[in-house]
């Protein structure tokens, strides 16, 4: 899970994620770190500033195929989406 540090994750965040997730999910994230990184890169590139908070709460979503992941977010105007995500990451449930 060290690859998450590239996105601003603190070691304590990564450890908390490991402790609060199943070992199966952690293995999936590790096995598909390229895909997870592509999805994190996409959000980072559109300007999302709270990647860590979003990932910790919705990490399973980052295992989606990159084109499907992008399609979810492309339905919305980026500036408005970023503002809403900064105010409350729970809107991820409704995207």
Backbone as JSON, one array per atom type, in Angstrom:
{
  "sequence": "XXXXXXXXXXXXXXXXXXXXXXXXXXXXXXXXXXXXXXXXXXXXXXXXXXXXXXXXXXXXXXXXXXXXXXXXXXXXXXXXXXXXXXXXXXXXXXX",
  "N": [[0.82, -1.2, 0.0], [2.15, 1.07, -0.09], [2.28, 2.61, -2.35], [0.29, 4.48, -2.17], [1.27, 6.65, -0.84], [2.3, 8.36, -2.7], [0.16, 9.87, -3.4], [-0.3, 11.58, -1.36], [-1.06, 10.35, 0.97], [-0.71, 9.7, 4.39], [1.48, 7.7, 6.41], [0.16, 6.84, 8.67], [-2.5, 7.0, 7.88], [-2.6, 5.0, 5.95], [-2.0, 2.76, 7.51], [-4.24, 2.79, 9.21], [-6.23, 2.29, 7.34], [-5.54, -0.31, 6.58], [-5.99, -1.65, 9.0], [-8.72, -1.33, 9.32], [-9.95, -2.63, 7.25], [-10.77, -5.55, 5.33], [-8.56, -8.33, 4.96], [-8.69, -9.46, 2.48], [-9.65, -7.39, 0.85], [-7.53, -5.56, 1.05], [-5.53, -7.07, -0.18], [-6.61, -7.17, -2.76], [-6.52, -4.45, -3.48], [-3.75, -4.07, -3.47], [-3.0, -5.93, -5.45], [-4.13, -4.79, -7.66], [-2.94, -2.3, -7.98], [-2.11, -0.66, -10.07], [-4.47, -0.06, -11.48], [-5.95, 1.15, -9.4], [-4.28, 3.32, -8.97], [-4.56, 4.64, -11.45], [-7.21, 5.5, -11.25], [-7.06, 7.13, -8.97], [-5.26, 9.01, -9.99], [-6.86, 10.17, -11.98], [-8.86, 11.55, -10.48], [-7.18, 13.26, -9.07], [-6.07, 14.74, -11.16], [-8.3, 16.17, -12.11], [-8.57, 17.92, -10.12], [-9.4, 17.28, -7.53], [-9.06, 17.6, -4.1], [-9.19, 16.24, -1.7], [-8.36, 13.5, -1.73], [-7.44, 11.42, -0.07], [-9.35, 11.21, 2.02], [-11.63, 10.54, 0.52], [-10.79, 8.13, -0.65], [-10.3, 6.5, 1.61], [-12.88, 6.21, 2.63], [-14.31, 5.16, 0.47], [-12.88, 3.08, -0.81], [-13.28, 0.66, -2.2], [-14.5, 1.43, -4.53], [-12.47, 2.31, -6.13], [-11.49, 0.15, -7.39], [-12.85, -0.22, -9.64], [-13.18, -0.55, -13.21], [-11.2, 1.66, -15.11], [-12.34, 3.23, -17.21], [-15.07, 3.08, -16.64], [-15.06, 4.23, -14.12], [-14.22, 6.86, -14.69], [-16.37, 7.63, -16.28], [-18.45, 7.88, -14.43], [-17.8, 10.25, -13.07], [-17.59, 12.1, -15.11], [-20.12, 12.92, -15.72], [-20.68, 15.18, -14.4], [-20.07, 18.66, -13.81], [-16.78, 19.6, -13.41], [-15.76, 21.61, -11.5], [-17.94, 22.14, -9.82], [-18.42, 19.56, -8.85], [-16.04, 19.04, -7.45], [-16.19, 20.97, -5.42], [-18.45, 20.04, -4.03], [-17.56, 17.52, -3.2], [-15.52, 18.3, -1.48], [-16.95, 19.49, 0.54], [-18.56, 17.41, 1.51], [-17.88, 14.14, 1.5], [-19.64, 12.08, 1.35], [-21.34, 12.29, -0.79], [-20.42, 10.69, -2.74], [-21.74, 8.3, -2.66], [-23.97, 8.73, -4.14], [-23.31, 9.19, -6.75]],
  "CA": [[0.0, 0.0, 0.0], [3.08, 2.2, -0.08], [2.03, 3.44, -3.53], [-0.66, 5.54, -1.82], [2.01, 7.81, -0.35], [2.46, 9.25, -3.85], [-1.05, 10.71, -3.49], [-0.42, 12.4, -0.16], [-1.5, 9.57, 2.12], [0.26, 9.56, 5.47], [1.65, 6.31, 6.83], [-0.88, 6.54, 9.66], [-3.73, 6.78, 7.12], [-2.48, 3.68, 5.31], [-2.12, 1.76, 8.58], [-5.65, 2.77, 9.64], [-6.97, 1.62, 6.27], [-5.26, -1.74, 6.69], [-6.62, -2.16, 10.22], [-10.18, -1.25, 9.23], [-10.4, -3.3, 6.03], [-10.5, -6.99, 5.32], [-7.29, -8.67, 4.31], [-9.01, -9.71, 1.08], [-9.72, -6.09, 0.16], [-6.17, -5.03, 0.99], [-4.84, -7.84, -1.22], [-7.15, -6.71, -4.05], [-5.96, -3.12, -3.76], [-2.33, -4.27, -3.81], [-2.91, -6.66, -6.72], [-4.59, -3.91, -8.74], [-2.48, -0.95, -7.67], [-2.05, 0.14, -11.3], [-5.83, 0.41, -11.71], [-6.25, 2.08, -8.31], [-3.5, 4.53, -9.25], [-5.18, 5.34, -12.58], [-8.42, 6.16, -10.76], [-6.61, 8.23, -8.12], [-4.7, 10.03, -10.9], [-7.95, 10.88, -12.64], [-9.43, 12.52, -9.53], [-6.14, 14.24, -8.79], [-5.93, 15.59, -12.35], [-9.42, 17.11, -12.27], [-8.45, 18.91, -9.06], [-9.93, 16.84, -6.23], [-8.02, 17.85, -3.11], [-9.34, 15.37, -0.53], [-8.26, 12.12, -2.22], [-7.26, 10.49, 1.05], [-10.65, 11.04, 2.68], [-12.5, 9.82, -0.41], [-10.3, 6.76, -0.8], [-10.51, 5.75, 2.86], [-14.3, 5.91, 2.79], [-14.88, 4.49, -0.71], [-11.76, 2.42, -1.48], [-13.72, -0.39, -3.12], [-14.86, 2.08, -5.79], [-11.25, 2.51, -6.91], [-11.21, -1.1, -8.09], [-13.65, -0.21, -10.87], [-12.5, -0.3, -14.47], [-10.92, 3.08, -15.23], [-13.3, 3.92, -18.09], [-16.33, 3.18, -15.89], [-14.8, 5.18, -13.05], [-14.23, 8.19, -15.31], [-17.74, 7.89, -16.75], [-19.25, 8.32, -13.27], [-17.47, 11.63, -12.73], [-17.76, 12.96, -16.28], [-21.51, 13.37, -15.79], [-20.8, 16.4, -13.6], [-19.14, 19.75, -14.08], [-15.69, 19.36, -12.45], [-15.65, 22.58, -10.41], [-19.06, 21.89, -8.91], [-18.19, 18.25, -8.24], [-14.94, 19.19, -6.5], [-16.73, 21.72, -4.28], [-19.35, 19.16, -3.28], [-16.74, 16.49, -2.55], [-14.78, 18.93, -0.39], [-17.9, 19.75, 1.62], [-19.09, 16.17, 2.07], [-17.52, 13.02, 0.63], [-20.74, 11.11, 1.27], [-22.04, 12.37, -2.06], [-19.9, 9.59, -3.57], [-22.76, 7.26, -2.65], [-25.06, 9.11, -5.06], [-22.8, 9.48, -8.1]],
  "C": [[0.87, 1.26, 0.0], [2.83, 3.13, -1.27], [1.08, 4.59, -3.24], [0.04, 6.8, -1.31], [2.23, 8.84, -1.46], [1.3, 10.25, -3.96], [-1.3, 11.51, -2.21], [-0.94, 11.65, 1.06], [-0.38, 9.5, 3.14], [0.35, 8.08, 5.84], [0.57, 5.91, 7.83], [-2.23, 6.28, 8.98], [-3.73, 5.38, 6.5], [-2.62, 2.58, 6.35], [-3.56, 1.65, 9.07], [-6.51, 2.05, 8.6], [-6.78, 0.11, 6.36], [-5.98, -2.36, 7.89], [-8.14, -2.24, 10.11], [-10.76, -1.9, 7.98], [-10.09, -4.79, 6.12], [-9.19, -7.25, 4.61], [-7.51, -8.95, 2.82], [-9.04, -8.41, 0.29], [-8.32, -5.49, 0.02], [-5.37, -5.75, -0.1], [-5.31, -7.43, -2.61], [-6.58, -5.35, -4.44], [-4.5, -3.22, -4.16], [-2.19, -4.91, -5.19], [-3.28, -5.78, -7.9], [-4.15, -2.47, -8.52], [-2.36, -0.07, -8.91], [-3.43, 0.75, -11.6], [-6.23, 1.45, -10.65], [-5.53, 3.4, -8.55], [-4.09, 5.32, -10.41], [-6.41, 6.12, -12.11], [-8.08, 7.32, -9.82], [-6.03, 9.36, -8.97], [-5.8, 10.84, -11.56], [-8.53, 11.94, -11.7], [-8.43, 13.62, -9.22], [-6.03, 15.24, -9.95], [-7.1, 16.54, -12.58], [-9.45, 18.12, -11.12], [-9.03, 18.53, -7.71], [-8.8, 16.94, -5.21], [-8.09, 16.91, -1.91], [-9.35, 13.88, -0.94], [-8.21, 11.11, -1.08], [-8.61, 10.19, 1.71], [-11.61, 10.24, 1.8], [-12.09, 8.36, -0.5], [-10.56, 5.93, 0.45], [-11.97, 5.35, 3.02], [-14.89, 5.08, 1.66], [-13.81, 3.73, -1.49], [-12.18, 1.34, -2.46], [-14.08, 0.19, -4.49], [-13.65, 2.23, -6.72], [-10.78, 1.24, -7.61], [-12.04, -1.23, -9.37], [-12.75, -0.02, -12.08], [-12.37, 1.2, -14.66], [-11.93, 3.81, -16.1], [-14.65, 4.08, -17.4], [-16.21, 4.21, -14.76], [-14.9, 6.61, -13.58], [-15.65, 8.58, -15.74], [-18.63, 8.41, -15.62], [-19.04, 9.81, -13.02], [-17.66, 12.59, -13.89], [-19.19, 13.46, -16.46], [-21.68, 14.75, -15.15], [-19.75, 17.42, -14.01], [-18.06, 19.67, -13.01], [-15.63, 20.33, -11.26], [-16.73, 22.35, -9.37], [-18.87, 20.58, -8.15], [-17.12, 18.35, -7.15], [-15.42, 19.91, -5.24], [-17.59, 20.82, -3.4], [-18.58, 18.07, -2.55], [-15.95, 17.06, -1.37], [-15.7, 19.18, 0.81], [-18.34, 18.46, 2.3], [-18.82, 14.99, 1.13], [-18.64, 11.99, 0.5], [-21.54, 11.21, -0.02], [-21.56, 11.29, -3.04], [-20.94, 8.48, -3.69], [-23.83, 7.5, -3.73], [-24.6, 9.36, -6.49], [-23.14, 8.38, -9.08]]
}
